[in-house]
C-alpha cells in the first residue's frame, strides 16, 4: 500500500480531468481526493495497493481525451492516508 501526492500541470482544468481521475481512481479501488488549484494545475492525493497506484500514475500522465498533460509530479505522502471514496474537493 502506498499514498502519493500528485501535482499535474498543463491544460488540465476545464477538460474533465478531475471527474475522469475520480472515475479512474474509483475503478481501481483507491481512496483520496482530487481538486483544481488556483494556479491552473490539478492536485490529488491517492491511497491504495501498489499496482493500482502505478495504473493511476500512468493514467494521470495521459488524462482524459481533451487534456494536454505537460507534467505529473508524484511524491510519497508523509501524513495520514486518506480513507473512504475517492472524491472531488474544493479548489485550493
C-alpha positions in Angstrom: 0.0 0.0 0.0 1.2 3.5 -0.7 0.0 7.1 -0.6 1.0 9.5 -3.3 0.5 13.3 -3.7 0.1 14.3 -7.4 0.6 17.7 -9.0 -0.5 17.8 -12.6 0.3 20.7 -14.9 -0.8 21.6 -18.5 -4.3 22.0 -19.9 -5.9 20.1 -17.1 -8.8 22.4 -16.0 -12.0 22.7 -17.9 -11.4 19.4 -19.8 -13.0 16.9 -17.3 -9.7 15.9 -15.7 -11.0 15.8 -12.1 -14.1 13.8 -13.0 -12.1 11.4 -15.1 -9.5 10.9 -12.4 -12.2 10.3 -9.9 -13.7 7.6 -12.1 -10.3 6.0 -12.8 -9.3 6.0 -9.1 -12.7 4.7 -8.0 -12.5 1.9 -10.7 -9.0 1.0 -9.2 -10.4 0.9 -5.7 -8.4 3.8 -4.4 -9.3 6.3 -1.7 -8.4 10.0 -1.8 -9.3 13.3 -3.5 -8.6 15.5 -6.5 -9.0 19.3 -6.8 -8.2 22.2 -9.1 -5.7 24.7 -7.9 -5.9 28.4 -8.4 -2.7 28.4 -10.5 -4.3 26.2 -13.2 -2.9 22.9 -12.0 -4.7 19.9 -10.6 -3.7 18.3 -7.3 -4.6 14.9 -5.9 -3.9 12.5 -3.0 -4.4 8.8 -3.6 -4.0 5.7 -1.4 -4.1 2.1 -2.3 -2.3 -1.0 -3.5 1.0 -0.6 -5.3 -0.3 -2.0 -8.7 -3.4 0.2 -8.6 -1.3 3.3 -7.8 1.0 2.5 -10.7 -2.0 2.4 -13.0 -3.3 5.8 -11.7 0.1 7.4 -12.2 0.1 6.1 -15.8 -3.5 7.4 -16.3 -2.5 10.8 -14.8 0.2 11.2 -17.4 -2.4 10.9 -20.2 -5.6 12.3 -18.6 -8.9 12.5 -20.4 -9.1 13.0 -24.2 -9.2 16.8 -24.1 -6.3 17.3 -21.6 -2.8 18.2 -22.5 -0.7 16.9 -19.7 2.7 18.7 -19.5 4.0 17.2 -16.2 3.0 14.9 -13.4 5.0 15.1 -10.2 4.3 12.4 -7.6 5.7 12.3 -4.1 5.1 9.9 -1.2 2.7 11.4 1.3 4.1 11.6 4.8 0.8 12.2 6.6 -2.2 10.0 7.3 -3.5 8.2 4.2 -7.0 9.2 3.0 -9.8 6.7 3.6 -13.2 6.2 2.1 -14.2 7.0 -1.5 -12.1 9.0 -4.0 -13.8 12.3 -4.3 -13.5 15.8 -5.8 -12.9 18.5 -3.3 -13.0 22.3 -3.4 -10.4 24.3 -5.3 -7.3 25.5 -3.3 
